[in-house]
């Protein structure tokens, strides 16, 4: 492989997953060396972050050595040259124990600098035997590779720094009281009874953004499960204060089902009052595993709902693969259903499917009486939306229940109490 071909190909390799490892392997093979590695300098030691060797080698990624041992620090300090075709002619090299114990017959090392001038460490190669064919041209090529690796390392460091920032930010939100839960009432279409509540997360303070972005950042920070658990635990606090003939609908990602501890989380609560919703936006890589993970919960009596049905293709797959107890029609389907024949046709098909398969139907996003009447005509079981009741804090949900009990109401709540969110 020529010098030109190596240099022209490797920038693309360095940009992809595992790019540094591929660059390191290409460099080692081109130089016909036995071992290539990247050594990151720390205060008291250096760690081998990436290692490539021909067969089992004397080093592996993650190994650490004191800074003063080996060649790296001496090359950076100028005590050894960057290019050593034959270690036998350099007394300083021969005084290093590793020269004989590994052994090291030829050695090349160049520093890796980040864009702000900081020294990250070194890019090194060595052969077990001397190699007098190595020249300054090989050294220059190695410096080009060091620049490519530096770019990728810097990108990785920025990513790590950003993840740490997100982790601190989300951790502070979880420790503090920035997350709260609001409850949106769900009504029975046939008799107007208040039969359930969808639990929705809200976040206070800056930055002001939608809950889905908070959960997205929590996932990116490695705290997605902790945030979901916190949301569920906070929502469940309201269960004891709400009517025993009403249920709570809780958002639950596939990752939550597939992880540990979900059954224990719900153990103290009546199963028949809990519905776990999987959204259209949830990515399911393995439906068989998800079905298996849901089985013990469903056996206890917890119900599974598919949220956002009609919003996209994923919800249709969820319905077919997961055999839910409840299908929730997305507001993009229900709003305007009274005068839009396409929405009406699709909603009618989903309602017929639900009836055929024994599922319940909850229509979300109902905002006018005409939509409510059409959904009732099509056969929807339950409805929710701003027409009937906005999401409200627990105190307002309790007040709504009390007002309906005092008036003996068995009709829809058309004028919901004010919310505080």
C-alpha positions as CSV (number, residue, x, y, z in Angstrom):
1,X,0.0,0.0,0.0
2,X,1.5,3.4,-1.0
3,X,1.7,6.3,1.4
4,X,-0.8,8.3,-0.8
5,X,-3.4,5.5,-0.7
6,X,-3.1,5.1,3.1
7,X,-3.6,8.8,3.8
8,X,-6.5,9.2,1.3
9,X,-8.4,6.3,2.7
10,X,-8.1,6.7,6.5
11,X,-9.9,10.0,7.1
12,X,-13.1,8.2,6.3
13,X,-12.2,5.3,8.5
14,X,-11.4,7.6,11.4
15,X,-14.8,9.2,11.2
16,X,-16.9,6.1,11.7
17,X,-17.5,3.8,14.7
18,X,-14.3,2.1,15.8
19,X,-12.4,4.5,13.4
20,X,-9.4,4.9,15.6
21,X,-8.9,1.1,15.8
22,X,-9.0,0.8,12.0
23,X,-6.5,3.7,11.6
24,X,-4.2,2.0,14.1
25,X,-4.4,-1.3,12.4
26,X,-3.8,0.3,8.9
27,X,-0.8,2.1,10.3
28,X,0.7,-0.9,12.0
29,X,0.3,-3.1,8.9
30,X,1.7,-0.4,6.5
31,X,4.8,0.0,8.7
32,X,5.1,-3.8,9.1
33,X,5.2,-3.4,12.9
34,X,4.1,-5.9,15.5
35,X,2.3,-3.6,17.9
36,X,0.7,-0.1,17.6
37,X,-1.0,1.8,20.4
38,X,-2.2,5.1,21.7
39,X,-1.0,6.1,25.1
40,X,-2.9,8.8,27.0
41,X,-0.9,10.8,29.5
42,X,-2.3,11.3,33.0
43,X,-0.8,13.0,36.1
44,X,1.0,10.0,37.4
45,X,0.7,7.3,34.7
46,X,-0.3,6.7,31.1
47,X,-3.1,4.4,29.9
48,X,-3.2,2.5,26.6
49,X,-6.6,3.6,25.2
50,X,-6.2,1.7,21.9
51,X,-4.0,-1.3,21.0
52,X,-3.5,-3.2,17.8
53,X,-1.1,-6.2,17.4
54,X,-0.4,-9.1,15.2
55,X,-1.8,-12.0,17.2
56,X,-1.7,-12.0,21.0
57,X,0.4,-9.0,22.1
58,X,2.1,-7.9,25.3
59,X,-0.3,-4.9,25.7
60,X,-4.1,-4.6,25.8
61,X,-6.4,-1.6,25.9
62,X,-6.9,-0.3,29.5
63,X,-3.4,-1.3,30.7
64,X,-1.7,1.4,32.7
65,X,2.0,2.0,33.4
66,X,3.9,4.7,35.4
67,X,4.7,7.7,33.3
68,X,8.4,7.3,33.8
69,X,8.6,3.8,32.4
70,X,8.8,2.9,28.7
71,X,9.6,5.1,25.7
72,X,6.6,7.6,25.5
73,X,7.7,10.2,28.1
74,X,11.3,10.0,27.0
75,X,10.4,10.6,23.3
76,X,8.2,13.6,24.3
77,X,11.0,15.0,26.5
78,X,13.6,14.6,23.7
79,X,15.6,12.0,25.5
80,X,14.9,9.5,22.6
81,X,14.3,10.2,18.9
82,X,10.8,9.7,17.4
83,X,12.2,7.2,14.9
84,X,14.4,4.3,16.1
85,X,15.0,1.7,13.4
86,X,17.3,-0.2,15.8
87,X,17.1,0.1,19.5
88,X,20.5,-1.6,19.9
89,X,22.4,1.6,18.8
90,X,20.7,3.8,21.4
91,X,22.0,3.3,25.0
92,X,19.1,5.1,26.5
93,X,16.7,2.7,24.8
94,X,18.7,-0.3,25.9
95,X,18.5,0.9,29.5
96,X,14.7,0.6,29.4
97,X,13.7,-2.8,30.8
98,X,10.9,-3.3,28.2
99,X,13.4,-3.2,25.4
100,X,14.7,-6.6,26.3
101,X,11.6,-8.0,28.1
102,X,9.1,-7.4,25.3
103,X,11.4,-7.2,23.2
104,X,11.6,-3.9,21.2
105,X,13.8,-4.0,18.2
106,X,12.5,-0.9,16.3
107,X,10.3,1.9,17.7
108,X,8.4,4.9,16.4
109,X,6.5,7.4,18.5
110,X,4.9,10.9,17.9
111,X,3.0,13.1,20.2
112,X,-0.8,13.6,19.9
113,X,-1.8,17.3,20.4
114,X,-5.4,18.5,20.7
115,X,-6.5,21.6,18.8
116,X,-5.9,23.9,21.8
117,X,-2.3,22.7,22.0
118,X,-2.7,20.3,25.0
119,X,-0.6,17.2,24.9
120,X,-3.0,14.2,24.9
121,X,-0.3,11.5,24.7
122,X,1.5,9.6,22.0
123,X,0.9,7.4,19.0
124,X,3.5,4.5,19.1
125,X,4.5,1.5,17.1
126,X,7.2,-1.1,17.7
127,X,8.6,-4.2,16.1
128,X,10.2,-7.1,18.0
129,X,13.2,-6.9,15.6
130,X,15.2,-4.1,14.3
131,X,13.9,-2.6,10.9
132,X,16.5,-0.5,9.0
133,X,14.0,0.1,6.2
134,X,12.2,2.7,8.3
135,X,12.8,6.3,7.2
136,X,11.7,9.9,7.9
137,X,9.0,9.4,5.3
138,X,7.4,6.7,7.5
139,X,7.7,9.1,10.4
140,X,6.0,11.9,8.5
141,X,3.2,9.5,7.6
142,X,2.8,8.6,11.3
143,X,2.4,12.3,12.1
144,X,-0.4,12.5,9.6
145,X,-2.1,9.6,11.3
146,X,-1.6,11.3,14.6
147,X,-3.5,14.3,13.4
148,X,-6.4,12.1,12.1
149,X,-6.5,10.3,15.5
150,X,-6.4,13.7,17.3
151,X,-9.5,14.9,15.5
152,X,-11.4,11.8,16.4
153,X,-10.2,11.8,20.0
154,X,-11.3,15.4,20.3
155,X,-14.7,14.6,19.0
156,X,-15.0,11.7,21.4
157,X,-13.9,14.0,24.3
158,X,-16.5,16.6,23.3
159,X,-19.1,13.9,23.3
160,X,-18.0,12.7,26.7
161,X,-18.0,16.2,28.1
162,X,-21.5,16.8,26.7
163,X,-22.8,13.6,28.2
164,X,-21.3,14.5,31.6
165,X,-23.0,17.9,31.4
166,X,-26.3,16.3,30.6
167,X,-25.8,13.8,33.4
168,X,-25.2,16.5,36.0
169,X,-28.1,18.5,34.7
170,X,-30.6,15.6,34.7
171,X,-29.3,14.4,38.1
172,X,-30.0,17.8,39.6
173,X,-33.5,17.8,38.1
174,X,-34.1,14.3,39.7
175,X,-32.8,15.3,43.1
176,X,-34.7,18.5,43.1
177,X,-38.4,19.1,42.6
178,X,-38.4,20.1,38.9
179,X,-40.5,17.2,37.8
180,X,-44.2,17.1,38.6
181,X,-47.2,15.1,37.4
182,X,-50.6,16.3,36.1
183,X,-53.6,14.2,35.6
184,X,-55.9,14.4,32.6
185,X,-59.4,12.9,33.1
186,X,-60.7,10.1,30.8
187,X,-64.5,9.7,30.5
188,X,-66.7,6.8,29.5
189,X,-68.5,7.7,26.2
190,X,-71.7,5.9,27.0
191,X,-72.5,7.3,30.4
192,X,-70.1,10.2,31.0
193,X,-68.5,8.5,34.0
194,X,-65.0,9.7,35.0
195,X,-63.2,6.4,34.6
196,X,-59.5,7.1,34.4
197,X,-56.6,9.6,34.4
198,X,-53.6,9.9,32.1
199,X,-50.5,10.8,34.0
200,X,-48.3,13.4,32.3
201,X,-44.9,14.7,33.3
202,X,-44.2,18.4,33.6
203,X,-40.9,20.2,34.3
204,X,-40.3,23.6,35.8
205,X,-37.5,26.0,35.4
206,X,-35.1,26.5,32.5
207,X,-34.7,25.5,29.9
208,X,-38.4,25.7,29.0
209,X,-39.1,22.7,26.7
210,X,-41.5,19.9,26.2
211,X,-41.4,16.8,28.4
212,X,-40.3,14.5,25.6
213,X,-37.1,16.5,25.2
214,X,-36.4,16.1,28.9
215,X,-36.8,12.4,28.6
216,X,-34.6,12.3,25.5
217,X,-31.8,14.2,27.2
218,X,-32.1,11.9,30.3
219,X,-31.7,8.9,27.9
220,X,-28.7,10.4,26.3
221,X,-27.2,11.0,29.8
222,X,-27.8,7.4,30.7
223,X,-30.5,8.4,33.2
224,X,-33.6,7.6,31.1
225,X,-34.7,4.7,33.3
226,X,-34.3,6.7,36.5
227,X,-36.4,9.6,35.1
228,X,-39.1,7.1,34.1
229,X,-39.1,5.5,37.5
230,X,-39.4,8.9,39.2
231,X,-42.3,9.9,36.9
232,X,-44.1,6.6,37.6
233,X,-43.5,6.8,41.4
234,X,-44.7,10.4,41.5
235,X,-47.8,9.6,39.5
236,X,-48.7,6.6,41.7
237,X,-48.8,8.9,44.8
238,X,-52.2,10.1,43.5
239,X,-53.8,6.7,43.2
240,X,-55.0,6.6,46.8
241,X,-56.7,10.0,46.5
242,X,-58.6,9.3,43.3
243,X,-61.8,7.2,43.0
244,X,-61.2,3.4,43.4
245,X,-63.3,2.8,40.2
246,X,-60.8,4.9,38.1
247,X,-57.5,3.9,36.7
248,X,-54.1,5.6,36.1
249,X,-52.5,5.5,32.6
250,X,-48.7,5.6,32.8
251,X,-46.2,6.0,30.0
252,X,-43.8,3.1,30.0
253,X,-41.0,2.7,27.5
254,X,-39.9,-0.7,26.1
255,X,-36.6,-0.3,28.0
256,X,-38.6,-0.1,31.2
257,X,-40.4,-3.3,30.5
258,X,-37.2,-5.1,29.6
259,X,-35.2,-3.8,32.6
260,X,-35.3,-5.1,36.2
261,X,-37.6,-4.0,39.0
262,X,-40.8,-3.0,37.2
263,X,-42.9,-5.8,38.8
264,X,-41.6,-4.7,42.2
265,X,-42.4,-1.1,41.5
266,X,-46.1,-1.9,40.9
267,X,-46.4,-4.6,43.5
268,X,-48.0,-2.4,46.3
269,X,-50.7,-1.1,43.9
270,X,-54.0,-2.7,42.7
271,X,-53.2,-4.0,39.2
272,X,-56.7,-3.5,37.9
273,X,-56.2,0.3,38.3
274,X,-53.0,0.5,36.2
275,X,-52.6,0.9,32.5
276,X,-49.2,1.0,30.9
277,X,-49.0,3.0,27.7
278,X,-46.4,2.3,24.9
279,X,-46.1,5.3,22.6
280,X,-45.9,5.4,18.8
281,X,-42.4,6.9,19.2
282,X,-41.0,4.0,21.2
283,X,-38.6,2.0,19.2
284,X,-39.0,-1.8,19.7
285,X,-36.0,-3.8,18.5
286,X,-37.3,-7.2,19.7
287,X,-41.1,-7.7,20.0
288,X,-40.8,-11.2,21.3
289,X,-38.7,-10.2,24.3
290,X,-41.0,-7.3,25.0
291,X,-44.1,-9.6,24.9
292,X,-42.3,-12.0,27.3
293,X,-41.4,-9.1,29.7
294,X,-45.0,-7.9,29.7
295,X,-46.5,-11.3,30.4
296,X,-46.0,-11.4,34.2
297,X,-47.5,-7.9,34.6
298,X,-50.5,-8.7,32.4
299,X,-51.0,-11.9,34.4
300,X,-51.3,-9.8,37.5
301,X,-54.0,-7.7,35.8
302,X,-52.2,-4.7,34.5
303,X,-53.4,-3.6,31.1
304,X,-51.3,-2.5,28.1
305,X,-52.3,0.4,25.9
306,X,-50.8,1.5,22.6
307,X,-50.7,5.3,22.5
308,X,-50.8,7.6,19.5
309,X,-52.5,5.1,17.2
310,X,-52.9,6.6,13.8
311,X,-49.9,8.9,14.2
312,X,-47.6,6.7,12.2
313,X,-46.6,3.2,11.1
314,X,-44.9,2.2,14.4
315,X,-48.2,2.3,16.3
316,X,-49.7,-0.2,13.8
317,X,-46.8,-2.5,14.4
318,X,-47.2,-2.2,18.1
319,X,-50.8,-3.1,17.9
320,X,-50.2,-6.2,15.8
321,X,-47.2,-7.4,17.7
322,X,-48.2,-6.6,21.3
323,X,-51.9,-7.4,21.3
324,X,-52.9,-4.5,23.6
325,X,-55.9,-4.2,25.9
326,X,-56.5,-0.6,24.9
327,X,-55.8,1.4,21.7
328,X,-55.6,5.1,22.1
329,X,-56.5,7.2,19.0
330,X,-54.0,10.0,18.5
331,X,-55.3,13.6,18.4
332,X,-54.1,14.0,14.9
333,X,-56.8,11.5,14.0
334,X,-59.6,12.6,16.3
335,X,-59.4,16.4,15.8
336,X,-61.6,17.4,12.9
337,X,-63.0,13.9,12.6
338,X,-66.6,15.3,12.4
339,X,-65.9,16.9,9.0
340,X,-62.9,15.0,7.6
341,X,-63.9,11.7,5.9
342,X,-60.3,10.4,5.8
343,X,-59.8,10.7,9.5
344,X,-63.3,9.3,10.1
345,X,-62.6,6.3,7.8
346,X,-59.3,5.5,9.6
347,X,-60.7,5.9,13.1
348,X,-63.7,3.7,12.1
349,X,-61.3,1.0,10.9
350,X,-59.3,1.1,14.1
351,X,-62.5,1.0,16.2
352,X,-63.8,-2.0,14.2
353,X,-60.4,-3.7,14.6
354,X,-60.5,-3.1,18.4
355,X,-64.1,-4.5,18.6
356,X,-63.1,-7.6,16.6
357,X,-60.0,-8.2,18.8
358,X,-61.5,-7.3,22.2
359,X,-59.6,-4.1,22.7
360,X,-60.9,-0.9,24.3
361,X,-60.7,2.4,22.4
362,X,-59.7,5.7,24.0
363,X,-59.9,8.8,21.8
364,X,-57.5,11.6,22.7
365,X,-57.5,15.3,21.9
366,X,-61.3,15.9,21.8
367,X,-61.8,19.6,21.7
368,X,-65.3,20.2,20.5
369,X,-68.8,18.7,20.9
370,X,-69.0,17.7,17.2
371,X,-65.9,15.5,17.6
372,X,-67.3,14.0,20.7
373,X,-70.6,13.1,19.1
374,X,-68.9,11.6,16.0
375,X,-66.6,9.4,18.2
376,X,-69.6,8.3,20.1
377,X,-71.4,7.5,16.9
378,X,-68.3,5.5,15.6
379,X,-68.2,3.4,18.8
380,X,-65.3,4.8,20.8
381,X,-65.4,3.6,24.4
382,X,-63.6,6.4,26.2
383,X,-62.5,10.0,25.5
384,X,-60.2,12.6,26.8
385,X,-59.3,16.1,25.7
386,X,-59.5,19.8,26.5
387,X,-63.3,19.8,25.9
388,X,-63.7,17.4,28.9
389,X,-60.8,18.2,31.2
390,X,-57.3,19.7,30.8
391,X,-54.3,18.1,32.6
392,X,-54.5,19.2,36.2
393,X,-52.5,18.9,39.4
394,X,-53.6,16.3,41.9
395,X,-55.4,18.8,44.2
396,X,-57.5,20.0,41.2
397,X,-58.2,16.4,40.2
398,X,-59.5,15.7,43.7
399,X,-61.6,18.8,43.6
400,X,-63.1,17.8,40.2
401,X,-64.1,14.4,41.7
402,X,-65.6,16.1,44.8
403,X,-67.6,18.5,42.6
404,X,-69.0,15.7,40.5
405,X,-69.9,13.7,43.6
406,X,-71.7,16.7,45.1
407,X,-73.7,17.3,42.0
408,X,-74.3,13.7,41.3
409,X,-72.9,14.3,37.8
410,X,-72.9,11.4,35.3
411,X,-72.1,13.7,32.4
412,X,-69.0,14.9,30.7
413,X,-67.0,17.7,32.5
414,X,-67.2,20.5,30.0
415,X,-65.8,23.3,32.1
416,X,-62.7,21.9,33.9
417,X,-61.2,23.6,36.9
418,X,-58.2,25.8,36.4
419,X,-54.8,24.1,36.3
420,X,-51.7,25.3,38.0
421,X,-48.9,24.3,35.6
